[in-house]
Amino acid sequence: MTNFYYINANKKLLKQQLSYVSANSRFYKKHFSNNKISPGEIESYEDFRKIPITTKEDLQQYNKEFLAVPQEEIIDYVTTSGTLGNPVSFALNGSDLERLAENERQSFEMVGVKKSSVVQLTTTLDRRFMAGMAYFLGLRKLGAGIVRTGSGLPGLQWESIERFKPGFLVAVPSFLLKMIDFAIQNGIDYKNSSVKTAVCIGEPLRNPDFSLNSLGQRIKELWDIELFSTYASTEMGTAFTECELHTGNHSLPELIFAEVLDENGFPVKSGKIGELVVTPLQTQTMPLIRFATGDMVKFYGQNCECGRESLRIGTPVGRKQQMIKLKGTTLYPQQIINLLTAFQSLKIFVIEARLNETQTDEIIIRIPEDFAEVNELQEHLQAGLNVKVALEKTSVEKIEKLKFPKESRKPKLFHDFR
């Protein structure tokens, strides 16, 4: 069958990547041999789909077997965020770092950053975090001005904005709300600052129909700046970024080959949700072929009205392993998070998934002990989810410990104890 994925693929680079891993990766030499795959004979998407999926468990269990360059070539070591388990080690050589810079250069250009722009990075470059380094490298390659404030410290963020006049912020959306709160409390005229655009990372901003979700709406209501959604992961080393039309996140065809697959491993149709499976192109140190990200995304197969010819996806609606079956209703954590965020009097919460005595899923939402609008919140959630969930009053101190675990680089609103 003719398939959108392969029609829009950079077939030359894809074949080069297959040839490279078959020659240099111990894992894929065995992977191809055990499954009787001959990379040189792959000529169609149907051929390509015969390659079995690579899982996160493979990457954890056989981590060093994925290395495809000599140890002395490695320049930078990073780890994944460990959302669903232990962080996974990853490594990059000089070519990979140059590729990473090119990825972010293209992504920043897509949201309107120019050489003359000044961009403030509210992300960390330390703690083996790939994203902060990638943003810096991309802006450096583009030639834009960079203000490296790092994460947290709203006071420093506003002092830097006043001093250096950046037009763009790179930030986690919920941190933008903290910056707004700080500005209001300290009499800062944030609505008339130099910042006109925020490139948002780490948290979804939009619903599957491209409208802003509750978090995006709250930011927009308080601060009328343009919000761009992005999606990336350490393993991909590549970003999916919104264009100026805000109708899905574009892939970069020269840097990644992406598929969105149903539970049986078949490509989903446009408008459907499936698991994102990726083959990063032009990677050398730890190349991956048909790597299952675990992220469930909505697929938009048709090309965008902006004129870019690339695959488009929505930001993840949830993790494949985090799907919840509650009284016959299928839910993903992000749906619950969106509804809780929209309830503006609720300032802090965490969600827990557990198995009950009958070994079926149950949800507990921990809310502050002094929260008064319990009945209204329950009705709000039931209307949005079509199922009732349990609310449990908990000390703010305990909720904060759950939300900001020491080992995590970002807030953790969902805890899966199943």
JOTAPE-V697056 format. One record per run of one state. SS is the DSSP state (H for helix, E for strand, - for the rest). FROM is the first residue (numbers start at 0). LEN is the number of residues. Records with the same first field share a line. If there is no record, write none. Layout:
SS=FROM-LEN + FROM-LEN
This chain:
-=0-3 + 7-3 + 24-1 + 34-4 + 41-3 + 48-5 + 54-1 + 61-1 + 66-4 + 73-2 + 79-9 + 92-1 + 110-7 + 121-8 + 142-2 + 148-5 + 164-3 + 185-4 + 192-4 + 201-4 + 206-5 + 212-1 + 222-3 + 233-4 + 242-6 + 250-5 + 261-5 + 267-5 + 280-10 + 300-11 + 313-4 + 322-1 + 326-2 + 331-1 + 342-6 + 355-5 + 368-5 + 385-4 + 394-1 + 403-10 + 416-2
H=3-4 + 10-14 + 25-9 + 38-3 + 44-4 + 55-6 + 62-4 + 70-3 + 93-17 + 129-13 + 153-11 + 172-13 + 189-3 + 213-9 + 319-3 + 332-10 + 373-12 + 395-8
E=53-1 + 75-4 + 88-4 + 117-4 + 144-4 + 167-5 + 196-5 + 205-1 + 211-1 + 225-8 + 237-5 + 248-2 + 255-6 + 266-1 + 272-8 + 290-10 + 311-2 + 317-2 + 323-3 + 328-3 + 348-7 + 360-8 + 389-5 + 413-3
